[in-house]
Amino acid sequence: MSAAAIGHSEALSNELNRRALKREQQKETSRLFGLTVPGLVLLSLGLIVPVGMMTLLSFVGENGSISLENYQRIWESPVYGKIFGVTFLVAALTTGIVVLVGYPLAYFLSQLPGRAANIAMFGVLMPFWTSVLVRTYAWLILLQSRGIINNTLMHLGAINDPLPLANNLTGTLIGMVHVVMPFFVLPLYASMKAVDPNLMLAASNLGARPTKAFWDVFFPLSLPGLLSGALIVFVICLGFYVTPAVLGGGRVIMVAMRIEANVKIYSSWGAASALGVALVVMTAVLLALAYWLSKRNGGSLR
């Protein structure tokens, strides 16, 4: 057989193999898509359909006609501007406190040996076993003017008057930080555990002090987990209702509380839906901005 014939035979064989692999890939893709169908159906029924209905309701005016009055009210009323400002302020403050407290905690957990780390992580996950409502009222019992903390401090003579720990921004932040802390620690802990310990040893062998090795080697490698956890916490805080309603004492009004008032007190589903849509859009814009900044800085948020 000539060299040309052999070459043609090999090329034909490669082409047949390529087509066979492509068919197998298409079959595998179809099977994988089939596995995702139940999840897609559940997502559609539980998220897309309700959000779509909420969006439609937001364009229904008080007289039942199609109107932009609900969005116009949000844009023109200073009350709504203040509510959104408080919502984002509380979310930002909570995220900042969680980062300051949660990063050392996650670092401590990541440095523990396996068995001790598992036991400590059990303590981090334990709050998930209890309802947010129960935890919030537990904090109210601790923080109120005649609660356990103030009574103990007054009994010890440390203070003469009760500290304002509840029914204000302070109590709201304490309760929210406690609720969302695990959502920050878990992704950050996973990111820290993925850091190769030999890198810190190498930095030390090259003359870096422990502090410098931490900031120059360990901290940059833990940034993906830190940014992901902070973003998760911030987004969760934007939709909080129970904790600010109980621990804020009516002084910390967030968007979710205003939505509840529009439905329960004023029976205005259109106004409530418009607030929900506005919050979803703002959150989506923030997520898109965070993603853009991440890609611009080399994809640190993954």
TIRO-103023 format. One record per residue (C-alpha): x, y, z; residue in three letters. Coordinates in nm, 4 decimals. Example, Ala and Ser with C-alpha at 12.3 -4.5 7.8 and 13.67 -1.06 7.14 Angstrom:
2
{atom {1.2300,-0.4500,0.7800},ALA} {atom {1.3670,-0.1060,0.7140},SER} 
//
This chain:
302
{atom {0.0000,0.0000,0.0000},MET} {atom {0.1369,0.3404,-0.1013},SER} {atom {0.2181,0.6152,0.1481},ALA} {atom {-0.0616,0.8320,0.0043},ALA} {atom {-0.3161,0.5567,0.0558},ALA} {atom {-0.1970,0.5013,0.4130},ILE} {atom {-0.2198,0.8736,0.4840},GLY} {atom {-0.5703,0.8899,0.3381},HIS} {atom {-0.6761,0.5890,0.5458},SER} {atom {-0.5414,0.7459,0.8640},GLU} {atom {-0.7133,1.0772,0.7896},ALA} {atom {-1.0434,0.8968,0.7264},LEU} {atom {-1.0035,0.7001,1.0483},SER} {atom {-0.9319,1.0209,1.2455},ASN} {atom {-1.2364,1.1876,1.0945},GLU} {atom {-1.4588,0.8915,1.1859},LEU} {atom {-1.3196,0.8921,1.5400},ASN} {atom {-1.3804,1.2670,1.5693},ARG} {atom {-1.7418,1.2281,1.4588},ARG} {atom {-1.7934,0.9367,1.6974},ALA} {atom {-1.6505,1.1379,1.9872},LEU} {atom {-1.8695,1.4313,1.8947},LYS} {atom {-2.1801,1.2088,1.8959},ARG} {atom {-2.0839,1.0672,2.2347},GLU} {atom {-2.0285,1.4183,2.3667},GLN} {atom {-2.3717,1.5251,2.2443},GLN} {atom {-2.5293,1.2200,2.4094},LYS} {atom {-2.3488,1.2961,2.7358},GLU} {atom {-2.4618,1.6580,2.7202},THR} {atom {-2.8209,1.5459,2.6607},SER} {atom {-2.8050,1.3061,2.9571},ARG} {atom {-2.6627,1.5746,3.1834},LEU} {atom {-2.9304,1.8188,3.0708},PHE} {atom {-3.1934,1.5572,3.1471},GLY} {atom {-3.0590,1.5340,3.5009},LEU} {atom {-3.0955,1.9095,3.5434},THR} {atom {-3.4589,1.9191,3.4273},VAL} {atom {-3.6110,1.8521,3.7737},PRO} {atom {-3.3936,2.1247,3.9238},GLY} {atom {-3.4862,2.3673,3.6467},LEU} {atom {-3.8563,2.2940,3.6951},VAL} {atom {-3.8241,2.3465,4.0705},LEU} {atom {-3.6287,2.6691,4.0142},LEU} {atom {-3.8933,2.7944,3.7729},SER} {atom {-4.1799,2.7173,4.0106},LEU} {atom {-4.0042,2.8468,4.3201},GLY} {atom {-3.8224,3.1519,4.1857},LEU} {atom {-3.8848,3.2564,3.8273},ILE} {atom {-4.2652,3.2345,3.8386},VAL} {atom {-4.3025,3.4264,4.1697},PRO} {atom {-4.0549,3.6938,4.0615},VAL} {atom {-4.2379,3.7268,3.7295},GLY} {atom {-4.5726,3.7641,3.9046},MET} {atom {-4.4209,4.0190,4.1441},MET} {atom {-4.2871,4.2177,3.8495},THR} {atom {-4.6291,4.2205,3.6818},LEU} {atom {-4.8005,4.3307,4.0038},LEU} {atom {-4.5544,4.6172,4.0430},SER} {atom {-4.7070,4.7822,3.7345},PHE} {atom {-5.0616,4.7684,3.8722},VAL} {atom {-5.1818,5.0997,4.0174},GLY} {atom {-5.4283,5.1600,4.2977},GLU} {atom {-5.7212,5.1699,4.0563},ASN} {atom {-5.6200,4.8384,3.8990},GLY} {atom {-5.4839,4.9848,3.5757},SER} {atom {-5.1355,4.9475,3.4312},ILE} {atom {-4.9266,5.2307,3.5705},SER} {atom {-4.5788,5.3371,3.6800},LEU} {atom {-4.7096,5.5112,3.9895},GLU} {atom {-4.5543,5.2581,4.2278},ASN} {atom {-4.2068,5.3192,4.0885},TYR} {atom {-4.2733,5.6923,4.0690},GLN} {atom {-4.3607,5.6915,4.4388},ARG} {atom {-4.0355,5.5135,4.5223},ILE} {atom {-3.8373,5.7628,4.3157},TRP} {atom {-4.0046,6.0779,4.4470},GLU} {atom {-4.0732,5.9946,4.8132},SER} {atom {-3.7846,6.0720,5.0524},PRO} {atom {-3.9223,5.8065,5.2891},VAL} {atom {-3.8366,5.5264,5.0481},TYR} {atom {-3.4941,5.6746,4.9861},GLY} {atom {-3.4300,5.6710,5.3601},LYS} {atom {-3.5502,5.3109,5.3890},ILE} {atom {-3.3180,5.1949,5.1109},PHE} {atom {-3.0354,5.3938,5.2687},GLY} {atom {-3.0919,5.2269,5.6058},VAL} {atom {-3.1106,4.8848,5.4402},THR} {atom {-2.7794,4.9217,5.2605},PHE} {atom {-2.6154,5.0857,5.5627},LEU} {atom {-2.7182,4.8023,5.7942},VAL} {atom {-2.6064,4.5441,5.5370},ALA} {atom {-2.2690,4.7174,5.4951},ALA} {atom {-2.2106,4.7557,5.8702},LEU} {atom {-2.3068,4.3943,5.9341},THR} {atom {-2.0754,4.2742,5.6576},THR} {atom {-1.7882,4.4845,5.7921},GLY} {atom {-1.8297,4.3494,6.1462},ILE} {atom {-1.8596,3.9931,6.0178},VAL} {atom {-1.5370,4.0314,5.8180},VAL} {atom {-1.3482,4.1760,6.1172},LEU} {atom {-1.4692,3.9050,6.3542},VAL} {atom {-1.5034,3.6133,6.1148},GLY} {atom {-1.1616,3.6301,5.9469},TYR} {atom {-0.9622,3.5649,6.2678},PRO} {atom {-1.2121,3.2928,6.3585},LEU} {atom {-1.1770,3.1200,6.0216},ALA} {atom {-0.7976,3.1514,6.0381},TYR} {atom {-0.7954,2.9979,6.3849},PHE} {atom {-1.0107,2.7084,6.2630},LEU} {atom {-0.7883,2.6529,5.9596},SER} {atom {-0.4790,2.6180,6.1801},GLN} {atom {-0.6305,2.3574,6.4120},LEU} {atom {-0.5556,1.9859,6.3608},PRO} {atom {-0.8256,1.7779,6.1968},GLY} {atom {-1.0191,1.6503,6.5011},ARG} {atom {-1.0081,1.9830,6.6861},ALA} {atom {-1.1126,2.1699,6.3704},ALA} {atom {-1.4139,1.9406,6.3264},ASN} {atom {-1.5241,2.0011,6.6849},ILE} {atom {-1.4822,2.3782,6.6496},ALA} {atom {-1.6658,2.3769,6.3169},MET} {atom {-1.9512,2.1973,6.4900},PHE} {atom {-1.9853,2.5042,6.7107},GLY} {atom {-1.9939,2.7323,6.4054},VAL} {atom {-2.2683,2.5250,6.2416},LEU} {atom {-2.4768,2.4768,6.5563},MET} {atom {-2.6824,2.7981,6.5068},PRO} {atom {-2.8275,2.6426,6.1896},PHE} {atom {-3.0113,2.3973,6.4122},TRP} {atom {-3.2242,2.6749,6.5600},THR} {atom {-3.4779,2.8995,6.3898},SER} {atom {-3.3745,3.2587,6.3196},VAL} {atom {-3.6825,3.3749,6.5095},LEU} {atom {-3.5824,3.1784,6.8212},VAL} {atom {-3.2257,3.3097,6.8061},ARG} {atom {-3.3494,3.6653,6.7639},THR} {atom {-3.5779,3.6494,7.0657},TYR} {atom {-3.2938,3.4911,7.2635},ALA} {atom {-3.0839,3.7973,7.1854},TRP} {atom {-3.3738,4.0203,7.2899},LEU} {atom {-3.3813,3.8463,7.6281},ILE} {atom {-3.0085,3.9065,7.6642},LEU} {atom {-2.9949,4.2659,7.5386},LEU} {atom {-3.3131,4.4376,7.6577},GLN} {atom {-3.2944,4.7041,7.9286},SER} {atom {-3.3825,4.4532,8.2006},ARG} {atom {-3.2213,4.1626,8.0246},GLY} {atom {-2.9528,3.9271,8.1472},ILE} {atom {-2.6571,4.1412,8.0357},ILE} {atom {-2.7805,4.4705,8.1843},ASN} {atom {-2.9024,4.3081,8.5062},ASN} {atom {-2.5671,4.1341,8.5534},THR} {atom {-2.3660,4.4510,8.4915},LEU} {atom {-2.5867,4.6543,8.7253},MET} {atom {-2.5650,4.3854,8.9926},HIS} {atom {-2.1856,4.3918,8.9679},LEU} {atom {-2.1864,4.7713,8.9901},GLY} {atom {-2.0252,4.8147,8.6494},ALA} {atom {-2.3096,5.0427,8.5315},ILE} {atom {-2.5789,5.2488,8.6999},ASN} {atom {-2.8281,5.2633,8.4144},ASP} {atom {-2.9124,4.9974,8.1554},PRO} {atom {-2.7113,5.0111,7.8350},LEU} {atom {-2.9130,5.0727,7.5142},PRO} {atom {-2.8391,4.7351,7.3575},LEU} {atom {-3.1823,4.6541,7.2122},ALA} {atom {-3.4571,4.8308,7.0168},ASN} {atom {-3.1962,5.0217,6.8169},ASN} {atom {-2.9260,4.9805,6.5533},LEU} {atom {-2.6854,4.8217,6.8018},THR} {atom {-2.9165,4.5343,6.8826},GLY} {atom {-3.0002,4.4863,6.5160},THR} {atom {-2.6336,4.4584,6.4214},LEU} {atom {-2.5578,4.2145,6.7047},ILE} {atom {-2.8431,3.9861,6.6032},GLY} {atom {-2.7672,4.0016,6.2315},MET} {atom {-2.3956,3.9366,6.2807},VAL} {atom {-2.4785,3.6255,6.4821},HIS} {atom {-2.7180,3.4962,6.2156},VAL} {atom {-2.4954,3.5468,5.9112},VAL} {atom {-2.1543,3.4640,6.0611},MET} {atom {-2.1573,3.0975,5.9435},PRO} {atom {-2.2266,3.2091,5.5858},PHE} {atom {-1.8978,3.3994,5.5937},PHE} {atom {-1.6837,3.1537,5.7895},VAL} {atom {-1.7637,2.8467,5.5776},LEU} {atom {-1.6406,2.9696,5.2349},PRO} {atom {-1.3471,3.1492,5.3953},LEU} {atom {-1.2466,2.8381,5.5908},TYR} {atom {-1.2574,2.6320,5.2715},ALA} {atom {-1.0402,2.8893,5.0947},SER} {atom {-0.7884,2.8929,5.3808},MET} {atom {-0.7673,2.5142,5.3976},LYS} {atom {-0.6819,2.5107,5.0274},ALA} {atom {-0.3682,2.7178,5.0896},VAL} {atom {-0.0583,2.4980,5.0782},ASP} {atom {0.1203,2.5187,5.4193},PRO} {atom {0.4521,2.4700,5.2410},ASN} {atom {0.4171,2.8194,5.0959},LEU} {atom {0.4339,2.9723,5.4443},MET} {atom {0.7335,2.7526,5.5268},LEU} {atom {0.9035,2.8611,5.2066},ALA} {atom {0.8442,3.2273,5.2915},ALA} {atom {0.9941,3.1720,5.6365},SER} {atom {1.2947,2.9951,5.4886},ASN} {atom {1.3494,3.2937,5.2616},LEU} {atom {1.3692,3.5230,5.5638},GLY} {atom {1.0121,3.6528,5.5937},ALA} {atom {0.8820,3.7091,5.9437},ARG} {atom {0.5525,3.5321,6.0308},PRO} {atom {0.3558,3.8579,6.0015},THR} {atom {0.5033,3.9451,5.6631},LYS} {atom {0.4581,3.5885,5.5376},ALA} {atom {0.0932,3.6030,5.6408},PHE} {atom {0.0181,3.9324,5.4646},TRP} {atom {0.2273,3.8638,5.1542},ASP} {atom {0.1434,3.4957,5.1040},VAL} {atom {-0.1521,3.3661,5.3067},PHE} {atom {-0.3848,3.6666,5.2987},PHE} {atom {-0.3822,3.7166,4.9174},PRO} {atom {-0.4533,3.3455,4.8675},LEU} {atom {-0.7492,3.3632,5.1082},SER} {atom {-0.9039,3.6649,4.9342},LEU} {atom {-1.1379,3.4616,4.7075},PRO} {atom {-1.3059,3.3072,5.0113},GLY} {atom {-1.3144,3.6400,5.1947},LEU} {atom {-1.4747,3.8257,4.9049},LEU} {atom {-1.7206,3.5463,4.8313},SER} {atom {-1.8268,3.5215,5.1960},GLY} {atom {-1.8601,3.8982,5.2314},ALA} {atom {-2.0724,3.9188,4.9190},LEU} {atom {-2.2986,3.6360,5.0384},ILE} {atom {-2.3438,3.8068,5.3765},VAL} {atom {-2.4187,4.1453,5.2199},PHE} {atom {-2.6820,4.0056,4.9844},VAL} {atom {-2.8480,3.8074,5.2642},ILE} {atom {-2.8593,4.1152,5.4867},CYS} {atom {-3.0417,4.3183,5.2214},LEU} {atom {-3.3486,4.0967,5.2614},GLY} {atom {-3.3519,4.0652,5.6415},PHE} {atom {-3.6870,4.1022,5.8133},TYR} {atom {-3.7167,3.9140,6.1452},VAL} {atom {-3.4029,4.0383,6.3203},THR} {atom {-3.4423,4.4135,6.2548},PRO} {atom {-3.8156,4.3897,6.3256},ALA} {atom {-3.7578,4.2343,6.6693},VAL} {atom {-3.4274,4.3869,6.7803},LEU} {atom {-3.4733,4.7200,6.6036},GLY} {atom {-3.7839,4.8045,6.8025},GLY} {atom {-3.9391,4.9913,6.5112},GLY} {atom {-3.6413,5.2277,6.4875},ARG} {atom {-3.4573,5.0372,6.2145},VAL} {atom {-3.6878,5.0116,5.9133},ILE} {atom {-3.5557,4.8015,5.6265},MET} {atom {-3.7054,4.7300,5.2854},VAL} {atom {-3.8474,4.3904,5.3817},ALA} {atom {-4.0332,4.5478,5.6741},MET} {atom {-4.1807,4.8156,5.4484},ARG} {atom {-4.2924,4.5482,5.2015},ILE} {atom {-4.4708,4.3666,5.4836},GLU} {atom {-4.6385,4.6893,5.5935},ALA} {atom {-4.7583,4.7677,5.2400},ASN} {atom {-4.9224,4.4263,5.2163},VAL} {atom {-5.0521,4.3800,5.5699},LYS} {atom {-5.1526,4.7341,5.6645},ILE} {atom {-5.2240,4.9093,5.3344},TYR} {atom {-5.3136,4.6019,5.1239},SER} {atom {-5.1116,4.7529,4.8402},SER} {atom {-4.9626,4.4610,4.6541},TRP} {atom {-4.8451,4.6840,4.3718},GLY} {atom {-4.6397,4.9090,4.6000},ALA} {atom {-4.4956,4.6095,4.7835},ALA} {atom {-4.4059,4.4381,4.4554},SER} {atom {-4.2376,4.7527,4.3248},ALA} {atom {-4.0199,4.7646,4.6372},LEU} {atom {-3.9301,4.3999,4.5898},GLY} {atom {-3.8409,4.4506,4.2241},VAL} {atom {-3.6327,4.7588,4.3084},ALA} {atom {-3.4407,4.5647,4.5721},LEU} {atom {-3.3817,4.2711,4.3345},VAL} {atom {-3.2555,4.5068,4.0623},VAL} {atom {-3.0227,4.6876,4.3033},MET} {atom {-2.8876,4.3576,4.4294},THR} {atom {-2.8328,4.2336,4.0737},ALA} {atom {-2.6466,4.5557,3.9885},VAL} {atom {-2.4231,4.5106,4.2934},LEU} {atom {-2.3500,4.1498,4.1993},LEU} {atom {-2.2683,4.2518,3.8425},ALA} {atom {-2.0408,4.5286,3.9713},LEU} {atom {-1.8654,4.2878,4.2068},ALA} {atom {-1.8175,4.0407,3.9213},TYR} {atom {-1.6783,4.3139,3.6953},TRP} {atom {-1.4359,4.4324,3.9623},LEU} {atom {-1.3343,4.0713,4.0199},SER} {atom {-1.2593,4.0143,3.6496},LYS} {atom {-1.0744,4.3441,3.6322},ARG} {atom {-0.8558,4.2482,3.9296},ASN} {atom {-0.7694,3.9101,3.7919},GLY} {atom {-1.0723,3.7048,3.8910},GLY} {atom {-1.0211,3.6980,4.2677},SER} {atom {-1.3932,3.6542,4.3341},LEU} {atom {-1.4711,3.2967,4.2343},ARG} 
//
